[in-house]
Amino acid sequence: MSEHLVNDSTTTSTTDTLPDRRAKTPSPPRKTLSQVLSALSPSKVSALYVAGFAMIVFAFWIPDLFYTETTFKSLLYQQAITALVALAFLIPYTTHNFDLTVGATVGVSSLVCAWLMTSGSVPWPAAIVIALAFCSLIGVLNAFLITVIRIESVIATIATMSMIEAVGSAAFNGQQIFGLPQSFLALSQNEIFGVSVVFYYLIIIAVVLWYVLRHTPLGRYLYAIGGNTEAARLAGLQVRRLIFLTFVASALLAGIAGVLVSSRVGTGDFAIGPHYLFPAAAAMFFGSTQVKPGTYNVWGTLLAVYTLAIVVKGLELGGAPFWVTEVANGVALLIAVGFQSVRVARSGMPTSGSWMHRLTQVVAPSRRH
């Protein structure tokens, strides 16, 4: 009797300790409400709230002018080009190097592509490839000056930009090139769901760039170089090779923007390009305060571009003077600088990757130790 009880007890104990094979595999954790609210925090996406507030103001002030299909279509297309140039500026800046030639490269791409199509028998696909290859050479030149000759990126790209603008002005004397083939114009003048295809090109490029920067070893290497170049070198990264790659990629993306500009407006014009530099740079720096504050990121840059565009467009439609765009870009840059200053102050002292520190090294070399 007692033996039977012992056996039953043993059996029961053994059964209790066995894993339940019918138990379900735990499901992956879902985002809680607090996580969603954190992602939408004003400290991370303040530009979103600025844009929303501006749109409410314009709804009462100029509803018939601002809330039109034409207004929003023009915003999506026109700022798509600015956003592409801003992303081109962002790529080398992940390593904390400036590429101030992105605007001039847009102009070169526009001009070379249009000239090839109108001055000879070059079909438009080949003209695009040649123009992009030419732009890539600009990136190679910048990269050579910075990684081989060891010139600071600000100085090197200012010099290159000046030479490009001088050669472009001398070669074409400020003339525009017309008569581009209709098949080339269709590349950006077509629409999908009422929106220019240029906007969809931007989204595709942004997704690819975001994935590379945030989810691949290459992206992590670039941010590591930007955080501390010397530490990245000691860790075994090919720092100069990676920086070289970013300048070529930047020039290539700026070249794509130039091709799309020519396709959209129907002309080749070098003067189009340089005007994109400051808005793109301001948006990129302002974007560093968004989504991932303190990090130069793709979605923060795009959010900054379109927030500035909404504010400026509304003010222009409301009768603001022509210089309101420059004021908005300047304010955005001041916000970004202020944010960076506060962040550096809280961290104690700037790191070698800080862009403020690198600018100090350029403009005040006598203070180096």
DRENTORDREN-768057 format. One line per field, with one value per residue (C-alpha): chain; x, y, z; residue in one letter; residue number from 1. Coordinates in Angstrom, 3 decimals. Layout:
REM DRENTORDREN-768057
c <- A;...
u <- X;...
v <- Y;...
w <- Z;...
r <- a;...
k <- NUM;...
***
This chain:
REM DRENTORDREN-768057
c <- A;A;A;A;A;A;A;A;A;A;A;A;A;A;A;A;A;A;A;A;A;A;A;A;A;A;A;A;A;A;A;A;A;A;A;A;A;A;A;A;A;A;A;A;A;A;A;A;A;A;A;A;A;A;A;A;A;A;A;A;A;A;A;A;A;A;A;A;A;A;A;A;A;A;A;A;A;A;A;A;A;A;A;A;A;A;A;A;A;A;A;A;A;A;A;A;A;A;A;A;A;A;A;A;A;A;A;A;A;A;A;A;A;A;A;A;A;A;A;A;A;A;A;A;A;A;A;A;A;A;A;A;A;A;A;A;A;A;A;A;A;A;A;A;A;A;A;A;A;A;A;A;A;A;A;A;A;A;A;A;A;A;A;A;A;A;A;A;A;A;A;A;A;A;A;A;A;A;A;A;A;A;A;A;A;A;A;A;A;A;A;A;A;A;A;A;A;A;A;A;A;A;A;A;A;A;A;A;A;A;A;A;A;A;A;A;A;A;A;A;A;A;A;A;A;A;A;A;A;A;A;A;A;A;A;A;A;A;A;A;A;A;A;A;A;A;A;A;A;A;A;A;A;A;A;A;A;A;A;A;A;A;A;A;A;A;A;A;A;A;A;A;A;A;A;A;A;A;A;A;A;A;A;A;A;A;A;A;A;A;A;A;A;A;A;A;A;A;A;A;A;A;A;A;A;A;A;A;A;A;A;A;A;A;A;A;A;A;A;A;A;A;A;A;A;A;A;A;A;A;A;A;A;A;A;A;A;A;A;A;A;A;A;A;A;A;A;A;A;A;A;A;A;A;A;A;A;A;A;A;A;A;A;A;A;A;A;A;A
u <- 0.000;2.725;4.807;1.929;1.597;5.296;5.149;2.164;3.933;7.060;5.080;3.219;6.415;8.125;5.146;5.061;8.700;8.400;8.000;4.574;5.053;1.732;2.965;2.988;6.146;6.226;5.227;7.650;7.097;4.799;5.273;3.456;1.576;4.408;6.901;4.683;4.258;8.016;8.605;6.181;7.717;8.274;11.919;12.239;9.837;9.353;9.332;6.163;4.378;5.743;4.400;1.030;0.765;1.715;-0.930;-3.585;-2.561;-2.680;-6.108;-7.504;-5.265;-5.106;-7.239;-8.108;-4.456;-2.678;-5.085;-5.072;-3.975;-1.473;0.192;0.749;1.868;4.460;5.638;6.150;8.023;10.088;11.266;12.040;15.025;16.137;15.764;17.916;20.651;20.329;20.786;23.829;25.197;24.373;26.341;29.888;28.733;28.099;31.899;31.834;33.207;31.669;30.871;30.122;30.188;26.777;25.007;27.583;27.446;23.691;24.384;27.117;24.848;22.014;24.269;26.308;23.261;21.372;24.406;25.043;21.447;21.225;24.708;25.111;23.435;23.766;20.513;19.157;19.915;23.572;23.630;22.438;25.098;27.868;26.651;26.572;30.033;31.295;29.745;31.366;34.731;34.002;33.496;36.755;38.590;37.136;37.959;41.530;42.132;40.713;41.962;45.266;46.448;44.864;43.215;40.324;37.007;35.677;38.689;38.957;35.311;35.131;38.092;36.555;33.193;34.793;36.638;33.518;31.452;34.160;34.562;30.799;30.220;33.104;32.180;28.523;28.463;25.328;23.301;20.485;20.121;16.670;15.203;15.475;13.749;10.228;11.162;13.699;11.164;8.758;11.318;10.117;7.013;4.801;2.610;1.442;-1.778;-1.479;2.030;5.200;7.307;10.259;8.738;8.623;12.251;13.088;11.278;13.025;16.458;15.717;14.667;17.795;20.074;18.323;18.745;22.426;23.180;21.152;21.104;24.382;27.984;28.922;26.562;27.836;31.412;30.597;28.962;31.894;34.282;32.110;32.047;35.797;38.016;41.135;39.303;37.779;41.242;42.659;39.732;40.912;38.503;39.748;38.938;40.334;38.748;35.329;35.525;36.557;33.437;31.122;32.296;31.780;28.308;27.475;28.469;26.525;23.340;23.763;24.165;20.870;19.207;20.622;19.292;15.826;15.865;16.639;13.981;11.370;12.014;12.996;16.308;19.946;21.144;24.249;22.858;20.124;22.507;24.365;21.090;20.372;23.459;22.372;18.760;20.066;22.730;20.278;17.772;20.418;21.614;18.047;17.219;19.882;17.553;14.711;13.802;17.215;18.360;22.107;22.448;22.499;19.757;17.675;14.146;15.032;16.481;13.343;11.120;13.173;13.020;9.242;8.627;10.659;8.891;5.421;6.272;7.958;5.249;2.509;4.312;4.972;1.314;0.389;2.415;5.749;8.776;11.090;13.802;11.621;13.196;16.686;15.384;13.712;16.876;18.949;16.614;16.734;20.532;20.566;18.245;20.550;23.646;21.903;20.867;24.400;25.860;23.560;24.329;28.087;27.829;25.939;28.479;31.336;33.533;33.347;34.636;36.981;33.944;31.993;31.394;31.796;35.191;36.199;35.167;37.258;40.223;39.765;39.220;41.649;44.573;46.872;45.035;45.895;48.124
v <- 0.000;2.429;1.310;2.070;5.532;6.158;5.158;7.398;10.236;9.710;9.556;12.712;14.511;13.467;14.512;17.904;18.544;17.641;20.567;21.107;20.337;21.928;25.298;27.897;29.604;33.058;35.747;38.590;41.645;44.254;47.954;49.258;52.518;54.087;53.136;54.663;57.843;57.941;57.713;60.619;62.690;66.373;65.839;63.423;64.750;68.400;69.250;67.179;69.362;72.525;71.400;70.521;73.879;75.717;73.854;74.783;78.441;78.350;76.670;79.819;82.341;81.256;78.108;78.760;79.177;76.637;73.705;72.976;69.990;72.119;73.315;69.850;68.410;71.144;70.607;66.886;67.297;70.421;69.333;65.827;67.276;69.227;66.056;64.074;66.710;66.695;62.919;63.350;65.811;63.343;60.386;61.735;63.525;60.213;60.192;63.892;65.109;67.939;67.724;71.282;70.365;68.646;71.711;72.276;68.568;68.858;71.633;69.635;66.624;68.723;70.452;67.447;65.233;67.861;68.727;65.090;64.597;67.758;68.105;64.627;61.307;60.096;58.427;59.640;56.462;56.642;60.383;59.729;57.079;59.336;62.290;60.175;58.800;62.363;63.314;60.294;61.650;64.788;62.542;60.747;64.090;65.197;61.860;61.967;65.436;64.444;60.888;60.928;64.546;64.890;68.267;69.069;68.294;71.849;73.374;70.678;70.790;74.585;74.636;71.978;73.738;77.021;75.348;73.523;76.706;78.631;75.977;75.537;79.264;79.671;76.690;77.575;81.260;80.826;79.490;76.987;73.954;73.278;70.706;67.622;64.481;63.750;60.263;61.811;64.319;61.471;60.149;62.631;64.291;61.218;60.858;57.974;58.583;62.243;62.600;63.109;59.975;61.991;61.722;57.933;57.912;59.816;57.316;54.352;55.959;56.990;53.463;51.963;54.522;54.109;50.349;50.611;53.114;51.503;47.786;46.861;46.649;49.350;51.837;51.012;51.473;54.918;56.075;54.651;56.754;59.807;59.138;58.745;58.415;57.362;54.721;53.346;53.138;51.353;48.933;47.869;49.761;50.909;54.518;56.222;53.682;54.087;57.889;57.667;55.610;58.135;60.995;58.976;57.926;61.522;62.790;59.995;60.838;64.549;63.590;61.683;64.790;66.855;64.430;64.545;68.344;68.527;65.953;67.831;71.393;70.381;72.246;71.791;74.613;74.683;77.571;75.290;73.312;75.651;76.999;73.605;73.552;75.706;74.418;70.847;71.468;73.299;70.459;67.830;69.600;70.350;66.712;65.664;66.969;64.746;61.030;60.105;63.344;63.783;61.424;62.455;60.235;59.754;60.152;63.142;64.811;64.187;65.401;68.591;69.188;68.971;70.873;73.806;73.541;73.672;76.726;78.581;77.728;78.949;82.194;82.788;82.211;84.586;87.356;87.031;88.527;86.405;86.194;84.201;80.956;82.056;83.143;79.761;77.897;80.109;79.550;75.790;75.884;77.909;75.378;72.557;74.394;75.234;71.624;70.431;72.986;71.849;68.194;68.814;70.881;68.093;65.499;67.545;68.200;67.648;64.414;64.223;63.402;66.502;68.711;71.785;70.486;69.747;73.231;74.683;72.690;74.192;77.855;77.941;75.639;77.568;76.124;72.536;70.726
w <- 0.000;1.010;-1.962;-4.261;-2.757;-3.156;-6.817;-7.400;-5.686;-7.747;-10.946;-10.083;-9.146;-12.369;-14.422;-12.762;-13.602;-17.277;-19.693;-21.151;-24.821;-25.585;-24.362;-27.087;-28.242;-26.643;-29.099;-29.778;-27.575;-29.004;-28.736;-25.719;-25.615;-23.643;-26.375;-29.060;-27.032;-26.495;-30.250;-30.752;-27.981;-28.852;-27.911;-30.851;-33.482;-32.559;-36.268;-36.660;-34.120;-35.708;-39.090;-37.557;-35.810;-39.006;-40.999;-38.422;-38.661;-42.461;-42.317;-40.706;-42.469;-46.122;-46.499;-50.145;-51.103;-48.923;-48.881;-52.593;-54.626;-56.519;-53.314;-51.906;-55.238;-55.618;-52.038;-52.544;-55.840;-55.223;-51.808;-53.038;-54.895;-51.821;-49.753;-52.190;-51.953;-48.154;-48.137;-50.378;-47.813;-45.029;-46.416;-45.840;-42.730;-41.018;-40.779;-39.826;-43.136;-45.125;-48.823;-49.866;-53.556;-53.568;-54.966;-57.699;-58.545;-59.100;-61.608;-63.348;-63.701;-65.118;-67.618;-68.781;-69.209;-71.226;-73.353;-74.285;-75.396;-77.492;-78.981;-80.382;-80.936;-77.355;-76.229;-72.921;-70.904;-71.970;-71.269;-67.718;-67.144;-68.475;-66.396;-63.233;-63.992;-64.403;-61.061;-59.446;-60.585;-58.572;-55.570;-56.322;-56.490;-53.152;-51.573;-52.896;-51.475;-48.094;-47.588;-49.488;-49.412;-45.939;-46.516;-44.152;-45.834;-45.445;-47.188;-49.846;-50.886;-50.838;-53.227;-55.457;-55.428;-56.478;-59.353;-60.554;-60.512;-62.359;-65.065;-65.425;-65.833;-68.273;-70.438;-70.938;-70.030;-67.929;-70.838;-70.480;-72.721;-74.151;-76.498;-74.301;-75.645;-74.464;-73.299;-70.924;-69.607;-68.840;-66.368;-63.751;-65.181;-64.868;-61.795;-59.628;-57.674;-58.576;-57.115;-59.150;-59.492;-58.163;-54.692;-55.009;-56.171;-52.985;-50.764;-52.411;-52.063;-48.470;-47.483;-49.040;-47.383;-44.019;-44.193;-45.084;-42.327;-39.547;-40.316;-42.005;-40.781;-43.300;-41.681;-38.209;-39.400;-40.807;-37.589;-35.633;-37.706;-37.116;-33.387;-32.968;-36.004;-34.122;-32.104;-35.310;-36.874;-33.834;-33.991;-37.440;-39.681;-43.092;-42.241;-45.338;-47.674;-46.052;-46.132;-49.786;-50.472;-48.803;-51.024;-54.191;-53.021;-52.130;-55.577;-57.254;-55.335;-56.075;-59.737;-59.631;-58.204;-61.081;-63.688;-62.114;-62.016;-65.745;-66.507;-64.513;-65.712;-69.253;-69.347;-68.472;-66.249;-64.079;-62.005;-60.658;-58.488;-56.096;-54.687;-53.135;-50.903;-47.977;-47.720;-47.858;-45.207;-42.935;-43.245;-42.513;-39.369;-38.249;-38.937;-36.444;-33.709;-34.924;-34.654;-33.201;-31.563;-31.736;-34.702;-38.345;-39.720;-42.847;-41.489;-39.343;-42.431;-44.490;-41.656;-41.418;-45.185;-45.359;-42.120;-43.404;-46.758;-45.192;-43.107;-45.977;-48.521;-46.218;-45.492;-49.192;-50.056;-47.254;-48.873;-47.070;-48.885;-51.016;-48.358;-45.952;-47.234;-46.212;-42.804;-42.241;-43.219;-40.950;-38.004;-38.596;-38.591;-35.370;-33.727;-34.754;-33.499;-30.233;-29.743;-30.448;-28.035;-25.224;-25.914;-25.897;-22.698;-20.937;-22.046;-20.602;-23.642;-27.411;-28.818;-31.768;-33.915;-32.958;-35.974;-33.771;-32.699;-36.279;-37.415;-34.592;-35.853;-39.312;-38.430;-35.502;-36.334;-34.029;-31.034;-31.870;-29.424
r <- m;s;e;h;l;v;n;d;s;t;t;t;s;t;t;d;t;l;p;d;r;r;a;k;t;p;s;p;p;r;k;t;l;s;q;v;l;s;a;l;s;p;s;k;v;s;a;l;y;v;a;g;f;a;m;i;v;f;a;f;w;i;p;d;l;f;y;t;e;t;t;f;k;s;l;l;y;q;q;a;i;t;a;l;v;a;l;a;f;l;i;p;y;t;t;h;n;f;d;l;t;v;g;a;t;v;g;v;s;s;l;v;c;a;w;l;m;t;s;g;s;v;p;w;p;a;a;i;v;i;a;l;a;f;c;s;l;i;g;v;l;n;a;f;l;i;t;v;i;r;i;e;s;v;i;a;t;i;a;t;m;s;m;i;e;a;v;g;s;a;a;f;n;g;q;q;i;f;g;l;p;q;s;f;l;a;l;s;q;n;e;i;f;g;v;s;v;v;f;y;y;l;i;i;i;a;v;v;l;w;y;v;l;r;h;t;p;l;g;r;y;l;y;a;i;g;g;n;t;e;a;a;r;l;a;g;l;q;v;r;r;l;i;f;l;t;f;v;a;s;a;l;l;a;g;i;a;g;v;l;v;s;s;r;v;g;t;g;d;f;a;i;g;p;h;y;l;f;p;a;a;a;a;m;f;f;g;s;t;q;v;k;p;g;t;y;n;v;w;g;t;l;l;a;v;y;t;l;a;i;v;v;k;g;l;e;l;g;g;a;p;f;w;v;t;e;v;a;n;g;v;a;l;l;i;a;v;g;f;q;s;v;r;v;a;r;s;g;m;p;t;s;g;s;w;m;h;r;l;t;q;v;v;a;p;s;r;r;h
k <- 1;2;3;4;5;6;7;8;9;10;11;12;13;14;15;16;17;18;19;20;21;22;23;24;25;26;27;28;29;30;31;32;33;34;35;36;37;38;39;40;41;42;43;44;45;46;47;48;49;50;51;52;53;54;55;56;57;58;59;60;61;62;63;64;65;66;67;68;69;70;71;72;73;74;75;76;77;78;79;80;81;82;83;84;85;86;87;88;89;90;91;92;93;94;95;96;97;98;99;100;101;102;103;104;105;106;107;108;109;110;111;112;113;114;115;116;117;118;119;120;121;122;123;124;125;126;127;128;129;130;131;132;133;134;135;136;137;138;139;140;141;142;143;144;145;146;147;148;149;150;151;152;153;154;155;156;157;158;159;160;161;162;163;164;165;166;167;168;169;170;171;172;173;174;175;176;177;178;179;180;181;182;183;184;185;186;187;188;189;190;191;192;193;194;195;196;197;198;199;200;201;202;203;204;205;206;207;208;209;210;211;212;213;214;215;216;217;218;219;220;221;222;223;224;225;226;227;228;229;230;231;232;233;234;235;236;237;238;239;240;241;242;243;244;245;246;247;248;249;250;251;252;253;254;255;256;257;258;259;260;261;262;263;264;265;266;267;268;269;270;271;272;273;274;275;276;277;278;279;280;281;282;283;284;285;286;287;288;289;290;291;292;293;294;295;296;297;298;299;300;301;302;303;304;305;306;307;308;309;310;311;312;313;314;315;316;317;318;319;320;321;322;323;324;325;326;327;328;329;330;331;332;333;334;335;336;337;338;339;340;341;342;343;344;345;346;347;348;349;350;351;352;353;354;355;356;357;358;359;360;361;362;363;364;365;366;367;368;369
***
